[in-house]
Amino acid sequence: MWTHRAWQGRLLAHPLAPQDRLRHYASWCDAVEGNTTFYATPTRETVASWAAQTDPGFRFVLKLPKVVTHERRLTDTDEPLRAFLDAIEPLGPRTHALWIQLPGSFSPADVPTLSRFLGHLPRSHRYAVEVRHPAFFTDARAIRLLEQALGGADAEWVPFDTTAFFATPPTSDAERDAWTKKPRVPLRSVALTDRPIVRYLGRDDTDRTVEGWQRWVDVTVDWLREGRSPTVFVHTPDNTDAPVLARRFHDEVRARVPGLDALPEPIPVGPLTLF
């Protein structure tokens, strides 16, 4: 996301050399979803450049490659998984969690496969699982099975909250496109570990996005007071103002939890002048 075109020249300086783009993004937000790793495993050199542009406390939540999660469905994955883990090694402590996003067809009947997969993963990383099959949100037995599998590996369940987005019909091209692609599942706000991860999708209208995330402000505040360390990602269909909105969300939480660290000051888009 740190190369998002809508941010260039407005939130992030433009043009920027590839080795500087993430550094500028990291002055806005201290975490990022690694979605591109779903499509291809990056080279170690590329990942080393990510590490060089970020502080050790920066959080990468990296999605496992689709060959592991969607094509091989968590079986016979030793080779691609080994290549992926080797590639991301330069990030060191910045790898906050490895994100196992499963297809909508991955059902409660597949939980034993997930459990075996989690049991063979190295304990040097933390893991977070996102499921999209409706039964995991409506069937008490399915919920219990998944929570047991995750609990055995100290893995988190990542909710992708699209309830605010689907509350009313789309009103823009970006919203209409997202309407056909994003999962429509019930809200879940239960943390299984001390490092919960939330993905929230609002609307292109800022007021509606902010209105929809108020429940997450409450939940995040409670988690922080319990001693947890949550990571919250804020999306909109066009993501034009996502970094600004993420900082606004953080400000709302920090107003209620004053001990929460401030986010860094964004790098100016243009050179500073006296006038």
Accessible surface in RSA format (square Angstrom, percent):
REM  Atomic radii and reference values for relative SASA: ProtOr
REM  Chains: A
REM  Algorithm: Lee & Richards
REM  Probe-radius: 1.40
REM  Slices: 20
REM RES _ NUM      All-atoms   Total-Side   Main-Chain    Non-polar    All polar
REM                ABS   REL    ABS   REL    ABS   REL    ABS   REL    ABS   REL
RES MET A   1    76.01  39.4  51.26  33.9  24.75  58.9  26.81  22.8  49.21  65.2
RES TRP A   2    37.92  15.2  36.02  17.4   1.90   4.5  25.11  13.4  12.81  20.8
RES THR A   3    67.88  48.3  58.08  58.9   9.80  23.4  28.81  38.7  39.07  59.1
RES HIS A   4    50.44  27.6  43.14  30.0   7.30  18.7  37.90  39.1  12.53  14.6
RES ARG A   5   204.27  85.8 195.68  99.8   8.59  20.5  72.08  98.5 132.19  80.1
RES ALA A   6    40.56  37.3  20.27  31.3  20.30  46.2  32.89  46.3   7.68  20.3
RES TRP A   7     4.54   1.8   4.54   2.2   0.00   0.0   4.54   2.4   0.00   0.0
RES GLN A   8    65.32  36.5  46.45  33.9  18.87  44.9  13.25  28.2  52.08  39.5
RES GLY A   9    43.87  54.1   0.00   N/A  43.87  54.1  18.49  50.7  25.38  56.8
RES ARG A  10   110.29  46.3  91.58  46.7  18.71  44.5  68.49  93.6  41.81  25.3
RES LEU A  11    11.91   6.6  11.33   8.1   0.58   1.5  11.33   8.0   0.58   1.6
RES LEU A  12     5.35   3.0   4.62   3.3   0.73   1.8   5.35   3.8   0.00   0.0
RES ALA A  13    17.11  15.7  15.36  23.7   1.74   4.0  15.36  21.6   1.74   4.6
RES HIS A  14   112.59  61.5  81.98  57.0  30.61  78.3  51.20  52.8  61.39  71.4
RES PRO A  15   117.24  85.4 100.08  91.2  17.16  62.4 100.41  82.9  16.83 104.6
RES LEU A  16    30.51  17.0  19.25  13.8  11.26  28.3  23.13  16.2   7.38  19.9
RES ALA A  17    40.50  37.2  26.76  41.3  13.73  31.2  33.25  46.8   7.25  19.2
RES PRO A  18    90.89  66.2  82.10  74.8   8.80  32.0  82.85  68.4   8.05  50.0
RES GLN A  19   109.87  61.4 103.01  75.3   6.86  16.3  46.30  98.6  63.57  48.2
RES ASP A  20    41.10  28.8  41.10  40.9   0.00   0.0   0.12   0.3  40.98  40.9
RES ARG A  21    84.86  35.6  84.86  43.3   0.00   0.0   9.48  13.0  75.38  45.7
RES LEU A  22     0.00   0.0   0.00   0.0   0.00   0.0   0.00   0.0   0.00   0.0
RES ARG A  23   108.46  45.5 105.61  53.8   2.85   6.8  41.88  57.2  66.58  40.4
RES HIS A  24    13.31   7.3  13.12   9.1   0.19   0.5   8.22   8.5   5.09   5.9
RES TYR A  25    16.16   7.5  16.16   9.2   0.00   0.0   2.50   1.9  13.66  16.8
RES ALA A  26    17.68  16.3   9.66  14.9   8.02  18.2  10.05  14.2   7.63  20.2
RES SER A  27    10.89   9.2   7.58  10.1   3.31   7.6  10.45  22.3   0.44   0.6
RES TRP A  28    32.05  12.9  32.05  15.5   0.00   0.0  31.54  16.8   0.51   0.8
RES CYS A  29    13.51  10.2  13.35  14.9   0.16   0.4   8.89  22.5   4.62   5.0
RES ASP A  30    70.27  49.2  69.79  69.5   0.49   1.1  16.96  39.9  53.31  53.2
RES ALA A  31    10.67   9.8   8.49  13.1   2.18   5.0   8.49  12.0   2.18   5.8
RES VAL A  32     2.15   1.4   1.72   1.6   0.42   1.0   2.15   1.9   0.00   0.0
RES GLU A  33    15.51   8.9  10.01   7.6   5.50  13.1   5.49  10.6  10.02   8.2
RES GLY A  34     7.50   9.2   0.00   N/A   7.50   9.2   7.50  20.6   0.00   0.0
RES ASN A  35    58.00  40.0  56.05  54.2   1.95   4.7  18.16  43.7  39.84  38.5
RES THR A  36    91.12  64.8  87.67  88.9   3.45   8.2  75.26 101.1  15.86  24.0
RES THR A  37     0.80   0.6   0.48   0.5   0.33   0.8   0.80   1.1   0.00   0.0
RES PHE A  38    22.13  11.1  21.54  13.3   0.59   1.5  21.54  13.1   0.59   1.7
RES TYR A  39   137.37  64.1 115.57  65.8  21.80  56.7  77.62  58.3  59.75  73.7
RES ALA A  40    67.44  62.0  55.84  86.2  11.60  26.4  63.54  89.5   3.90  10.3
RES THR A  41    53.90  38.3  27.78  28.2  26.13  62.3  20.10  27.0  33.81  51.1
RES PRO A  42    23.11  16.8   9.46   8.6  13.64  49.6  20.23  16.7   2.88  17.9
RES THR A  43    79.12  56.3  71.28  72.3   7.84  18.7  74.56 100.2   4.56   6.9
RES ARG A  44    94.58  39.7  90.23  46.0   4.35  10.4  34.47  47.1  60.11  36.4
RES GLU A  45   133.26  76.5 122.19  92.4  11.07  26.4  71.50 138.3  61.76  50.4
RES THR A  46    55.84  39.7  50.35  51.0   5.49  13.1  29.58  39.7  26.25  39.7
RES VAL A  47     0.00   0.0   0.00   0.0   0.00   0.0   0.00   0.0   0.00   0.0
RES ALA A  48    44.79  41.2  39.32  60.7   5.47  12.4  40.34  56.8   4.45  11.8
RES SER A  49    38.95  32.9  32.35  43.2   6.60  15.2  30.24  64.4   8.71  12.2
RES TRP A  50    23.48   9.4  23.48  11.4   0.00   0.0  15.25   8.1   8.23  13.4
RES ALA A  51    12.75  11.7  10.73  16.6   2.01   4.6  10.97  15.4   1.78   4.7
RES ALA A  52    91.71  84.3  47.80  73.8  43.91  99.9  61.21  86.2  30.51  80.8
RES GLN A  53    17.94  10.0   9.14   6.7   8.80  21.0   9.36  19.9   8.58   6.5
RES THR A  54    11.16   7.9   0.00   0.0  11.16  26.6   4.10   5.5   7.07  10.7
RES ASP A  55   109.04  76.4 104.62 104.1   4.42  10.4  21.37  50.3  87.67  87.4
RES PRO A  56    84.61  61.7  80.45  73.3   4.16  15.1  80.79  66.7   3.82  23.7
RES GLY A  57    61.56  75.9   0.00   N/A  61.56  75.9  43.36 119.0  18.20  40.8
RES PHE A  58     9.51   4.8   5.40   3.3   4.11  10.7   6.92   4.2   2.59   7.4
RES ARG A  59    59.92  25.2  59.75  30.5   0.17   0.4   9.81  13.4  50.12  30.4
RES PHE A  60     1.08   0.5   1.08   0.7   0.00   0.0   1.08   0.7   0.00   0.0
RES VAL A  61     2.43   1.6   2.43   2.2   0.00   0.0   2.43   2.1   0.00   0.0
RES LEU A  62     0.61   0.3   0.61   0.4   0.00   0.0   0.61   0.4   0.00   0.0
RES LYS A  63    11.65   5.7  11.65   7.1   0.00   0.0   0.29   0.3  11.36  12.1
RES LEU A  64     0.38   0.2   0.37   0.3   0.01   0.0   0.37   0.3   0.01   0.0
RES PRO A  65     6.70   4.9   6.70   6.1   0.00   0.0   6.70   5.5   0.00   0.0
RES LYS A  66    76.09  37.1  76.09  46.7   0.00   0.0  28.23  25.4  47.86  51.0
RES VAL A  67    39.52  26.0  39.30  35.6   0.22   0.5  39.30  34.1   0.22   0.6
RES VAL A  68     0.00   0.0   0.00   0.0   0.00   0.0   0.00   0.0   0.00   0.0
RES THR A  69     0.33   0.2   0.33   0.3   0.00   0.0   0.16   0.2   0.16   0.2
RES HIS A  70    59.39  32.5  44.72  31.1  14.67  37.5  33.02  34.0  26.36  30.7
RES GLU A  71   110.14  63.2  76.73  58.1  33.41  79.5  42.06  81.4  68.08  55.6
RES ARG A  72    91.08  38.2  81.52  41.6   9.56  22.8  23.78  32.5  67.30  40.8
RES ARG A  73    78.43  32.9  77.05  39.3   1.38   3.3  43.04  58.8  35.39  21.4
RES LEU A  74     8.70   4.8   0.00   0.0   8.70  21.9   0.00   0.0   8.70  23.4
RES THR A  75    72.40  51.5  68.23  69.2   4.18  10.0  52.68  70.8  19.73  29.8
RES ASP A  76   122.98  86.1  99.13  98.7  23.85  56.4  38.81  91.3  84.16  83.9
RES THR A  77     8.14   5.8   6.50   6.6   1.64   3.9   0.00   0.0   8.14  12.3
RES ASP A  78   101.29  71.0  96.63  96.2   4.66  11.0  23.67  55.7  77.62  77.4
RES GLU A  79   127.77  73.4 124.37  94.1   3.40   8.1  40.49  78.3  87.28  71.3
RES PRO A  80    21.29  15.5  13.64  12.4   7.65  27.8  20.70  17.1   0.60   3.7
RES LEU A  81    17.70   9.9  17.70  12.7   0.00   0.0  17.70  12.4   0.00   0.0
RES ARG A  82   154.85  65.0 149.79  76.4   5.06  12.1  72.28  98.8  82.57  50.0
RES ALA A  83    54.34  50.0  42.07  64.9  12.28  27.9  50.46  71.1   3.88  10.3
RES PHE A  84     0.00   0.0   0.00   0.0   0.00   0.0   0.00   0.0   0.00   0.0
RES LEU A  85    33.52  18.7  28.46  20.4   5.06  12.7  28.82  20.2   4.70  12.7
RES ASP A  86    78.34  54.9  71.02  70.7   7.32  17.3  23.52  55.4  54.82  54.7
RES ALA A  87     5.44   5.0   5.17   8.0   0.27   0.6   5.44   7.7   0.00   0.0
RES ILE A  88     1.06   0.6   0.00   0.0   1.06   2.6   0.00   0.0   1.06   2.9
RES GLU A  89   100.92  57.9  91.62  69.3   9.31  22.2  47.61  92.1  53.31  43.5
RES PRO A  90    33.92  24.7  12.82  11.7  21.10  76.7  21.09  17.4  12.83  79.7
RES LEU A  91     0.00   0.0   0.00   0.0   0.00   0.0   0.00   0.0   0.00   0.0
RES GLY A  92    39.91  49.2   0.00   N/A  39.91  49.2  30.87  84.7   9.04  20.2
RES PRO A  93   104.36  76.1  72.84  66.4  31.52 114.6  86.20  71.2  18.16 112.9
RES ARG A  94    32.44  13.6  32.12  16.4   0.32   0.8   0.01   0.0  32.43  19.7
RES THR A  95    14.58  10.4   1.45   1.5  13.13  31.3   0.69   0.9  13.89  21.0
RES HIS A  96    10.26   5.6   8.06   5.6   2.19   5.6   4.36   4.5   5.90   6.9
RES ALA A  97     4.46   4.1   4.35   6.7   0.10   0.2   4.46   6.3   0.00   0.0
RES LEU A  98     0.34   0.2   0.34   0.2   0.00   0.0   0.34   0.2   0.00   0.0
RES TRP A  99     2.07   0.8   2.07   1.0   0.00   0.0   2.07   1.1   0.00   0.0
RES ILE A 100     0.00   0.0   0.00   0.0   0.00   0.0   0.00   0.0   0.00   0.0
RES GLN A 101    14.35   8.0  14.15  10.3   0.20   0.5   0.82   1.7  13.53  10.3
RES LEU A 102     0.77   0.4   0.07   0.0   0.70   1.8   0.07   0.0   0.70   1.9
RES PRO A 103    20.46  14.9  15.99  14.6   4.46  16.2  20.46  16.9   0.00   0.0
RES GLY A 104    37.61  46.4   0.00   N/A  37.61  46.4  22.37  61.4  15.24  34.1
RES SER A 105    74.66  63.1  52.11  69.5  22.55  51.9  53.05 113.0  21.61  30.3
RES PHE A 106     2.77   1.4   2.63   1.6   0.14   0.4   2.63   1.6   0.14   0.4
RES SER A 107    24.71  20.9  24.71  33.0   0.00   0.0  14.31  30.5  10.40  14.6
RES PRO A 108    26.72  19.5  23.36  21.3   3.36  12.2  23.72  19.6   3.00  18.6
RES ALA A 109    89.12  81.9  55.90  86.3  33.22  75.6  68.19  96.0  20.93  55.4
RES ASP A 110    36.12  25.3  35.37  35.2   0.75   1.8   1.16   2.7  34.96  34.9
RES VAL A 111     7.16   4.7   7.16   6.5   0.00   0.0   7.16   6.2   0.00   0.0
RES PRO A 112    73.36  53.5  67.32  61.4   6.05  22.0  72.84  60.1   0.53   3.3
RES THR A 113    25.20  17.9  24.70  25.0   0.51   1.2   5.90   7.9  19.30  29.2
RES LEU A 114     0.20   0.1   0.20   0.1   0.00   0.0   0.20   0.1   0.00   0.0
RES SER A 115    48.98  41.4  42.97  57.3   6.01  13.8  11.29  24.1  37.68  52.8
RES ARG A 116   141.98  59.6 135.14  68.9   6.85  16.3  70.73  96.7  71.25  43.2
RES PHE A 117    13.32   6.7   6.61   4.1   6.72  17.5  12.50   7.6   0.83   2.4
RES LEU A 118     1.06   0.6   0.83   0.6   0.23   0.6   0.83   0.6   0.23   0.6
RES GLY A 119    51.78  63.9   0.00   N/A  51.78  63.9  24.53  67.3  27.25  61.0
RES HIS A 120   154.37  84.4 125.36  87.1  29.01  74.2  96.11  99.1  58.26  67.8
RES LEU A 121     8.35   4.6   1.78   1.3   6.57  16.5   1.78   1.2   6.57  17.7
RES PRO A 122    51.42  37.5  40.03  36.5  11.39  41.4  51.39  42.4   0.02   0.1
RES ARG A 123   143.30  60.2 113.74  58.0  29.56  70.4  82.04 112.1  61.26  37.1
RES SER A 124    96.72  81.7  54.04  72.1  42.68  98.3  57.11 121.6  39.60  55.5
RES HIS A 125    39.19  21.4  30.02  20.9   9.17  23.5  20.47  21.1  18.71  21.8
RES ARG A 126    64.98  27.3  62.37  31.8   2.62   6.2  35.59  48.6  29.39  17.8
RES TYR A 127     6.08   2.8   2.26   1.3   3.82   9.9   2.26   1.7   3.82   4.7
RES ALA A 128     0.59   0.5   0.59   0.9   0.00   0.0   0.59   0.8   0.00   0.0
RES VAL A 129     0.64   0.4   0.42   0.4   0.22   0.5   0.42   0.4   0.22   0.6
RES GLU A 130     1.24   0.7   1.24   0.9   0.00   0.0   1.15   2.2   0.09   0.1
RES VAL A 131     4.32   2.8   0.67   0.6   3.65   8.8   0.76   0.7   3.56   9.7
RES ARG A 132    59.57  25.0  52.08  26.6   7.48  17.8  14.13  19.3  45.44  27.5
RES HIS A 133    46.93  25.7  46.93  32.6   0.00   0.0  25.00  25.8  21.94  25.5
RES PRO A 134    81.49  59.4  81.46  74.3   0.04   0.1  81.49  67.3   0.00   0.0
RES ALA A 135    22.69  20.9  19.43  30.0   3.26   7.4  22.02  31.0   0.67   1.8
RES PHE A 136     1.21   0.6   0.33   0.2   0.88   2.3   0.33   0.2   0.88   2.5
RES PHE A 137    29.45  14.7   7.87   4.9  21.58  56.1  10.70   6.5  18.75  53.7
RES THR A 138   101.19  72.0  64.16  65.0  37.03  88.3  56.89  76.4  44.31  67.0
RES ASP A 139    64.35  45.1  58.94  58.7   5.41  12.8  14.71  34.6  49.64  49.5
RES ALA A 140    74.61  68.6  62.80  96.9  11.81  26.9  65.52  92.3   9.09  24.1
RES ARG A 141   149.09  62.6 146.68  74.8   2.41   5.7  47.03  64.3 102.06  61.9
RES ALA A 142     2.99   2.7   2.30   3.6   0.68   1.5   2.63   3.7   0.35   0.9
RES ILE A 143    45.06  25.6  45.06  33.6   0.00   0.0  45.06  32.4   0.00   0.0
RES ARG A 144   123.86  52.0 122.63  62.5   1.23   2.9  49.41  67.5  74.44  45.1
RES LEU A 145    54.20  30.2  52.28  37.4   1.92   4.8  52.28  36.7   1.91   5.2
RES LEU A 146     0.70   0.4   0.70   0.5   0.00   0.0   0.70   0.5   0.00   0.0
RES GLU A 147    51.54  29.6  47.26  35.8   4.28  10.2   9.29  18.0  42.25  34.5
RES GLN A 148   112.61  63.0  95.40  69.7  17.21  41.0  45.93  97.8  66.68  50.6
RES ALA A 149    12.48  11.5   2.15   3.3  10.33  23.5   8.75  12.3   3.74   9.9
RES LEU A 150     0.30   0.2   0.30   0.2   0.00   0.0   0.30   0.2   0.00   0.0
RES GLY A 151    49.63  61.2   0.00   N/A  49.63  61.2  29.56  81.1  20.07  45.0
RES GLY A 152    69.42  85.6   0.00   N/A  69.42  85.6  37.86 103.9  31.56  70.7
RES ALA A 153    10.70   9.8   3.06   4.7   7.64  17.4   4.94   7.0   5.76  15.3
RES ASP A 154    79.37  55.6  74.07  73.7   5.30  12.5  33.35  78.5  46.02  45.9
RES ALA A 155     0.75   0.7   0.00   0.0   0.75   1.7   0.03   0.0   0.72   1.9
RES GLU A 156     4.95   2.8   4.73   3.6   0.21   0.5   4.24   8.2   0.70   0.6
RES TRP A 157     1.81   0.7   0.76   0.4   1.05   2.5   0.62   0.3   1.19   1.9
RES VAL A 158     2.85   1.9   1.23   1.1   1.61   3.9   1.23   1.1   1.61   4.4
RES PRO A 159     7.10   5.2   6.29   5.7   0.80   2.9   7.10   5.9   0.00   0.0
RES PHE A 160    12.47   6.2   6.05   3.7   6.42  16.7   6.24   3.8   6.23  17.8
RES ASP A 161     3.50   2.4   0.33   0.3   3.16   7.5   3.19   7.5   0.31   0.3
RES THR A 162     0.70   0.5   0.70   0.7   0.00   0.0   0.00   0.0   0.70   1.1
RES THR A 163    40.71  29.0  28.77  29.2  11.94  28.5  34.07  45.8   6.64  10.0
RES ALA A 164    15.84  14.6   6.70  10.3   9.14  20.8  12.64  17.8   3.20   8.5
RES PHE A 165     0.00   0.0   0.00   0.0   0.00   0.0   0.00   0.0   0.00   0.0
RES PHE A 166    23.44  11.7   8.66   5.4  14.78  38.5   8.98   5.4  14.46  41.4
RES ALA A 167    73.92  68.0  36.65  56.6  37.27  84.8  46.86  66.0  27.07  71.7
RES THR A 168    57.74  41.1  55.56  56.3   2.18   5.2  57.73  77.5   0.02   0.0
RES PRO A 169    96.13  70.1  94.39  86.0   1.74   6.3  94.39  77.9   1.74  10.8
RES PRO A 170    30.21  22.0  17.06  15.6  13.14  47.8  17.06  14.1  13.14  81.7
RES THR A 171   102.04  72.6  71.84  72.8  30.21  72.0  58.70  78.9  43.34  65.5
RES SER A 172    33.63  28.4  29.43  39.3   4.20   9.7  33.63  71.6   0.00   0.0
RES ASP A 173   112.79  79.0 102.40 101.9  10.39  24.6  38.90  91.5  73.89  73.7
RES ALA A 174    30.09  27.7  18.14  28.0  11.95  27.2  25.98  36.6   4.11  10.9
RES GLU A 175     2.02   1.2   2.02   1.5   0.00   0.0   0.00   0.0   2.01   1.6
RES ARG A 176   116.86  49.1 112.87  57.5   3.99   9.5  56.43  77.1  60.43  36.6
RES ASP A 177    71.93  50.4  64.80  64.5   7.13  16.9  25.04  58.9  46.89  46.8
RES ALA A 178     5.47   5.0   4.07   6.3   1.40   3.2   5.47   7.7   0.00   0.0
RES TRP A 179    66.52  26.7  57.35  27.8   9.17  21.5  37.74  20.1  28.78  46.7
RES THR A 180   110.63  78.7  71.08  72.1  39.56  94.3  70.66  94.9  39.97  60.4
RES LYS A 181   137.83  67.2 110.08  67.5  27.76  66.1  75.66  68.1  62.18  66.2
RES LYS A 182    77.55  37.8  66.85  41.0  10.70  25.5  16.75  15.1  60.80  64.8
RES PRO A 183    17.43  12.7   6.13   5.6  11.30  41.1  17.42  14.4   0.02   0.1
RES ARG A 184   149.03  62.6 119.59  61.0  29.44  70.1  59.44  81.2  89.59  54.3
RES VAL A 185    15.30  10.1   8.23   7.4   7.08  17.1  11.13   9.7   4.17  11.3
RES PRO A 186    63.80  46.5  51.70  47.1  12.10  44.0  60.36  49.8   3.44  21.4
RES LEU A 187    66.75  37.2  38.98  27.9  27.77  69.8  39.91  28.0  26.84  72.2
RES ARG A 188    25.92  10.9  19.26   9.8   6.66  15.8  14.85  20.3  11.07   6.7
RES SER A 189    43.79  37.0  30.16  40.2  13.63  31.4   2.40   5.1  41.39  58.0
RES VAL A 190    82.24  54.1  75.42  68.3   6.82  16.4  79.02  68.7   3.21   8.7
RES ALA A 191    16.15  14.9   0.34   0.5  15.81  36.0   1.07   1.5  15.09  40.0
RES LEU A 192    55.39  30.8  22.46  16.1  32.93  82.8  25.90  18.2  29.48  79.3
RES THR A 193    10.12   7.2   3.04   3.1   7.08  16.9   9.48  12.7   0.64   1.0
RES ASP A 194    77.93  54.6  72.34  72.0   5.58  13.2  29.35  69.1  48.58  48.4
RES ARG A 195    65.93  27.7  63.52  32.4   2.40   5.7  18.89  25.8  47.04  28.5
RES PRO A 196     2.51   1.8   2.51   2.3   0.00   0.0   2.51   2.1   0.00   0.0
RES ILE A 197     2.95   1.7   2.76   2.1   0.19   0.5   2.76   2.0   0.19   0.5
RES VAL A 198     0.15   0.1   0.15   0.1   0.00   0.0   0.15   0.1   0.00   0.0
RES ARG A 199    19.77   8.3  19.77  10.1   0.00   0.0   2.13   2.9  17.63  10.7
RES TYR A 200     1.42   0.7   1.42   0.8   0.00   0.0   1.42   1.1   0.00   0.0
RES LEU A 201     2.06   1.1   2.06   1.5   0.00   0.0   2.06   1.4   0.00   0.0
RES GLY A 202     0.02   0.0   0.00   N/A   0.02   0.0   0.02   0.1   0.00   0.0
RES ARG A 203     1.85   0.8   1.23   0.6   0.62   1.5   1.23   1.7   0.62   0.4
RES ASP A 204    46.16  32.3  18.86  18.8  27.30  64.6  18.91  44.5  27.25  27.2
RES ASP A 205    69.44  48.6  59.87  59.6   9.57  22.6  22.06  51.9  47.38  47.3
RES THR A 206    50.53  35.9  45.11  45.7   5.42  12.9  27.21  36.6  23.32  35.3
RES ASP A 207   107.36  75.2  99.98  99.5   7.38  17.4  30.68  72.2  76.68  76.5
RES ARG A 208    76.56  32.1  72.81  37.1   3.74   8.9  36.55  49.9  40.01  24.2
RES THR A 209     0.03   0.0   0.03   0.0   0.00   0.0   0.00   0.0   0.03   0.1
RES VAL A 210    15.98  10.5  15.98  14.5   0.00   0.0  15.98  13.9   0.00   0.0
RES GLU A 211   128.71  73.9 114.74  86.8  13.97  33.3  45.84  88.7  82.86  67.7
RES GLY A 212     9.88  12.2   0.00   N/A   9.88  12.2   8.87  24.3   1.01   2.3
RES TRP A 213     0.49   0.2   0.49   0.2   0.00   0.0   0.49   0.3   0.00   0.0
RES GLN A 214    74.63  41.7  73.95  54.0   0.67   1.6  45.26  96.3  29.36  22.3
RES ARG A 215    99.99  42.0  91.77  46.8   8.22  19.6  37.40  51.1  62.59  37.9
RES TRP A 216     0.78   0.3   0.78   0.4   0.00   0.0   0.78   0.4   0.00   0.0
RES VAL A 217     3.87   2.5   3.87   3.5   0.00   0.0   3.87   3.4   0.00   0.0
RES ASP A 218    67.12  47.0  67.11  66.8   0.01   0.0  20.54  48.3  46.58  46.5
RES VAL A 219    29.65  19.5  28.55  25.8   1.10   2.6  29.65  25.8   0.00   0.0
RES THR A 220     6.61   4.7   6.61   6.7   0.00   0.0   6.61   8.9   0.00   0.0
RES VAL A 221     0.00   0.0   0.00   0.0   0.00   0.0   0.00   0.0   0.00   0.0
RES ASP A 222    72.31  50.6  70.51  70.2   1.79   4.2  15.70  36.9  56.61  56.5
RES TRP A 223    15.53   6.2  15.53   7.5   0.00   0.0   5.01   2.7  10.52  17.1
RES LEU A 224    38.14  21.2  22.82  16.3  15.32  38.5  22.88  16.1  15.25  41.1
RES ARG A 225   153.65  64.5 114.19  58.2  39.47  94.0  54.21  74.1  99.44  60.3
RES GLU A 226   110.08  63.2  71.52  54.1  38.57  91.8  44.05  85.2  66.03  53.9
RES GLY A 227    63.88  78.8   0.00   N/A  63.88  78.8  34.99  96.0  28.89  64.7
RES ARG A 228    68.02  28.6  61.78  31.5   6.24  14.8   6.48   8.8  61.54  37.3
RES SER A 229    38.19  32.3  36.21  48.3   1.98   4.6  28.46  60.6   9.73  13.6
RES PRO A 230    19.35  14.1   3.25   3.0  16.10  58.5   3.25   2.7  16.10 100.1
RES THR A 231     6.60   4.7   3.47   3.5   3.12   7.4   6.60   8.9   0.00   0.0
RES VAL A 232    31.93  21.0   8.46   7.7  23.48  56.6   8.46   7.3  23.48  63.7
RES PHE A 233    18.05   9.0  16.04   9.9   2.01   5.2  18.05  10.9   0.00   0.0
RES VAL A 234    11.80   7.8   1.38   1.2  10.42  25.1   1.38   1.2  10.42  28.3
RES HIS A 235    29.70  16.2  29.70  20.6   0.00   0.0  22.86  23.6   6.84   8.0
RES THR A 236     6.46   4.6   4.42   4.5   2.03   4.8   3.32   4.5   3.13   4.7
RES PRO A 237    25.40  18.5   0.00   0.0  25.40  92.3   2.00   1.7  23.39 145.4
RES ASP A 238    55.38  38.8  44.55  44.3  10.82  25.6  22.11  52.0  33.27  33.2
RES ASN A 239    22.57  15.6  22.57  21.8   0.00   0.0   0.30   0.7  22.27  21.5
RES THR A 240    40.29  28.7  40.29  40.8   0.00   0.0  29.79  40.0  10.50  15.9
RES ASP A 241    50.48  35.4  49.47  49.2   1.00   2.4   9.55  22.5  40.93  40.8
RES ALA A 242     8.91   8.2   8.27  12.8   0.64   1.5   8.52  12.0   0.39   1.0
RES PRO A 243     3.46   2.5   1.62   1.5   1.84   6.7   3.34   2.8   0.12   0.8
RES VAL A 244    62.40  41.1  60.89  55.1   1.51   3.6  61.26  53.2   1.14   3.1
RES LEU A 245     6.79   3.8   6.79   4.9   0.00   0.0   6.79   4.8   0.00   0.0
RES ALA A 246    22.40  20.6  17.99  27.8   4.42  10.0  18.50  26.0   3.90  10.3
RES ARG A 247    41.18  17.3  41.18  21.0   0.00   0.0  10.31  14.1  30.88  18.7
RES ARG A 248   103.15  43.3 100.16  51.1   2.99   7.1  32.84  44.9  70.31  42.6
RES PHE A 249    10.23   5.1  10.23   6.3   0.00   0.0  10.23   6.2   0.00   0.0
RES HIS A 250    32.30  17.7  30.56  21.2   1.74   4.4  26.15  27.0   6.15   7.2
RES ASP A 251    89.12  62.4  82.50  82.1   6.62  15.7  26.14  61.5  62.98  62.8
RES GLU A 252    44.79  25.7  37.86  28.6   6.93  16.5  31.25  60.4  13.55  11.1
RES VAL A 253     2.55   1.7   2.55   2.3   0.00   0.0   2.55   2.2   0.00   0.0
RES ARG A 254    90.44  38.0  87.91  44.8   2.53   6.0  10.78  14.7  79.66  48.3
RES ALA A 255    82.91  76.2  45.28  69.9  37.63  85.6  58.07  81.8  24.84  65.8
RES ARG A 256   100.80  42.3  87.36  44.5  13.44  32.0  46.50  63.6  54.30  32.9
RES VAL A 257    26.81  17.6  24.67  22.3   2.14   5.2  26.81  23.3   0.00   0.0
RES PRO A 258   108.31  78.9  90.58  82.6  17.73  64.4  93.64  77.3  14.66  91.1
RES GLY A 259    72.15  89.0   0.00   N/A  72.15  89.0  43.39 119.1  28.76  64.4
RES LEU A 260    43.38  24.2  36.49  26.1   6.89  17.3  41.82  29.4   1.56   4.2
RES ASP A 261   117.35  82.2 109.25 108.7   8.10  19.1  34.80  81.9  82.55  82.3
RES ALA A 262    61.44  56.5  37.82  58.4  23.62  53.7  38.35  54.0  23.09  61.2
RES LEU A 263    25.13  14.0  12.68   9.1  12.45  31.3  13.02   9.1  12.11  32.6
RES PRO A 264    57.14  41.6  44.25  40.3  12.89  46.8  56.88  47.0   0.27   1.7
RES GLU A 265   145.61  83.6 129.77  98.2  15.84  37.7  63.77 123.3  81.84  66.8
RES PRO A 266    36.59  26.7  24.39  22.2  12.20  44.3  24.39  20.1  12.20  75.8
RES ILE A 267    49.91  28.4  44.69  33.3   5.22  12.6  46.50  33.5   3.42   9.3
RES PRO A 268    66.50  48.5  49.72  45.3  16.77  61.0  60.18  49.7   6.32  39.3
RES VAL A 269    55.20  36.3  39.13  35.4  16.07  38.7  39.13  34.0  16.07  43.6
RES GLY A 270    37.65  46.4   0.00   N/A  37.65  46.4  26.75  73.4  10.90  24.4
RES PRO A 271   125.87  91.7 100.64  91.7  25.23  91.7 112.30  92.7  13.56  84.3
RES LEU A 272   154.07  85.8 124.64  89.2  29.42  74.0 126.58  88.9  27.48  74.0
RES THR A 273   105.98  75.4  69.39  70.3  36.59  87.2  64.25  86.3  41.73  63.1
RES LEU A 274   165.89  92.4 133.61  95.6  32.29  81.2 136.87  96.1  29.02  78.1
RES PHE A 275   222.88 111.5 163.23 101.1  59.64 155.2 201.40 122.1  21.47  61.5
END  Absolute sums over single chains surface
CHAIN  1 A    13201.9      10513.7       2688.2       7331.0       5870.9
END  Absolute sums over all chains
TOTAL         13201.9      10513.7       2688.2       7331.0       5870.9
